[in-house]
């Protein structure tokens, strides 16, 4: 199943790990949307930045 991930909050002032995690999901600016397959790796990345993104079933 696919997940639609939207960056809703800024990455300015965030920890380096959170910035790199967002970049690995293809999220760079507020409003960026990425569609990823739901798997353990993706779920782990979402867990790191869950306070910055909105996740929906796609």
Beta strands, then each sheet from edge to edge (+ up, - down):
strand 1: 2-7
strand 2: 33-37
strand 3: 53-57
sheet 1: 2+ 1- 3+
end
